């Protein structure tokens, strides 16, 4: 009989949820303003019992603080909009499993944020980027609960997810990761490149939960020009700049983003000025555009536990409010978020995590309150999360090989190119000349530097050993990957992939031009460039494996074996991977000696060939 009050309380809560369908979760029901019942029944006793729990109060206060930051709108509804667009198929079960384990063991919950220059925080301060803001929001709450929270920024500007994230995920993410984010929507990565990210994530130590950033911008669009490029939109942007609606502080020093949401940050006079200038233009409020994201084109049953965040969906509650319109450039610097844009992303991710953490604390509370061992593994309330099965991997029809080991020049990492067992080399290890490095980036603190091993025709061989840890009857494939350029290359670019035609276009001559007086047509002729034609199918290196040179025919066969569109074993229809990387050997178990040298074949003129810089940006073993 001593458990009867607890049983009545728990049953009472379940009845309240059943009779009040507006409460989606027990944690939502238990908010202090959620229960409309009288004070004499078991429901009120349940409320009092749980609300006396300090852990509940810690999480509740953190959630409310986050919701109350946003003036003139319903902050709770605003923060929930992004995840309600396409809720996770498992209802957050996998996330709660990860949170529960860290909560019970008093350990650090680790979130590794992967993506493009948006995640890396370009055009702003590293501290303002959404991963840093996510840690700033959640760390104090987790510490009060006896846990900790760490956000690792693994964004990299200028290329898609393969091969420098997916393809090298464990190296880049590090150990002990509970959650990963995916944010490469602007790069149009193929379905198989996205599925590779899923496969590698599933194979990580803790099988982390995935957050899919469907889009990352808050859009203010005129109905007359939904693409944002009409005269009215440009006039609005110019007005924001010319009238100095906001100051330049975000560029001059870091500020906590909450400062930009204070009423006095922009004076009422300036708000009136802005409102008057834009009164004749109707704003289009978008529900969010979803394209090129992680959850697309997945087979049935795969990726059900992905948490989808449609950040643009958050625009609708605020897009017609002058307070927010006047802060547009703080939300969107350009295609990169400004400090408020990053804060929106961080707030929505943090709010979702806090809601699920509340459910974990609630279940722990009731198990402790009832002095029971808790539900067994066959109970539907028990959170379980499985890795992808072989059949699920095969159903993606993308290949089933995985990276066994990776040495990369992309930072941060846990295994760099300097860790290769190099025995002989005059090649230089340095920041890639294709990376835009400026004092501004150094001051702003961005982490995504790209190092490479760099050699030319006169550099001799880059010789190193690799140890293949495979079974007696299996093999691992050795791949070399180059480094990507930006809009154009900054040096005479050396190609690893014989099929790569990126950076072979009308502007490619600029990598050989040192003066505006240079004749572009003469340079193109010396390059061997003809408009409308692809680069000749070749590469700019030669390689020996255990003293034997690998023939061009063998290199071509290895490409087909790994990358063929229908039968490739590693990644089919993966252009970003296959354009950057070249498989060079199929290695048996044991130690092997590799010797790489520059053998320029792309450029017709010998002078240009001698200038060819070949960069090793990553070395991979795949099995």
Secondary structure as GFF3:
##gff-version 3
##sequence-region A 1 623
A	DSSP	alpha_helix	4	19	.	.	.	ID=ss1
A	DSSP	alpha_helix	26	29	.	.	.	ID=ss2
A	DSSP	alpha_helix	42	51	.	.	.	ID=ss3
A	DSSP	alpha_helix	54	67	.	.	.	ID=ss4
A	DSSP	alpha_helix	75	84	.	.	.	ID=ss5
A	DSSP	alpha_helix	93	105	.	.	.	ID=ss6
A	DSSP	beta_strand	108	115	.	.	.	ID=ss7
A	DSSP	alpha_helix	117	120	.	.	.	ID=ss8
A	DSSP	three_ten_helix	126	128	.	.	.	ID=ss9
A	DSSP	alpha_helix	130	144	.	.	.	ID=ss10
A	DSSP	beta_strand	148	155	.	.	.	ID=ss11
A	DSSP	alpha_helix	169	173	.	.	.	ID=ss12
A	DSSP	beta_strand	179	182	.	.	.	ID=ss13
A	DSSP	three_ten_helix	185	187	.	.	.	ID=ss14
A	DSSP	alpha_helix	191	202	.	.	.	ID=ss15
A	DSSP	beta_strand	209	215	.	.	.	ID=ss16
A	DSSP	beta_strand	221	222	.	.	.	ID=ss17
A	DSSP	alpha_helix	231	242	.	.	.	ID=ss18
A	DSSP	alpha_helix	249	252	.	.	.	ID=ss19
A	DSSP	three_ten_helix	257	261	.	.	.	ID=ss20
A	DSSP	three_ten_helix	263	265	.	.	.	ID=ss21
A	DSSP	alpha_helix	268	277	.	.	.	ID=ss22
A	DSSP	beta_strand	283	284	.	.	.	ID=ss23
A	DSSP	beta_strand	307	310	.	.	.	ID=ss24
A	DSSP	three_ten_helix	311	315	.	.	.	ID=ss25
A	DSSP	alpha_helix	322	325	.	.	.	ID=ss26
A	DSSP	alpha_helix	328	331	.	.	.	ID=ss27
A	DSSP	alpha_helix	339	369	.	.	.	ID=ss28
A	DSSP	alpha_helix	390	395	.	.	.	ID=ss29
A	DSSP	beta_strand	403	408	.	.	.	ID=ss30
A	DSSP	three_ten_helix	417	419	.	.	.	ID=ss31
A	DSSP	beta_strand	421	424	.	.	.	ID=ss32
A	DSSP	beta_strand	428	431	.	.	.	ID=ss33
A	DSSP	alpha_helix	439	444	.	.	.	ID=ss34
A	DSSP	beta_strand	451	455	.	.	.	ID=ss35
A	DSSP	three_ten_helix	457	459	.	.	.	ID=ss36
A	DSSP	beta_strand	462	468	.	.	.	ID=ss37
A	DSSP	beta_strand	476	481	.	.	.	ID=ss38
A	DSSP	three_ten_helix	508	512	.	.	.	ID=ss39
A	DSSP	alpha_helix	520	527	.	.	.	ID=ss40
A	DSSP	beta_strand	541	545	.	.	.	ID=ss41
A	DSSP	beta_strand	548	549	.	.	.	ID=ss42
A	DSSP	alpha_helix	552	563	.	.	.	ID=ss43
A	DSSP	alpha_helix	575	580	.	.	.	ID=ss44
A	DSSP	beta_strand	581	587	.	.	.	ID=ss45
A	DSSP	beta_strand	590	598	.	.	.	ID=ss46
A	DSSP	alpha_helix	606	611	.	.	.	ID=ss47
A	DSSP	beta_strand	614	616	.	.	.	ID=ss48
A	DSSP	beta_strand	618	622	.	.	.	ID=ss49
###
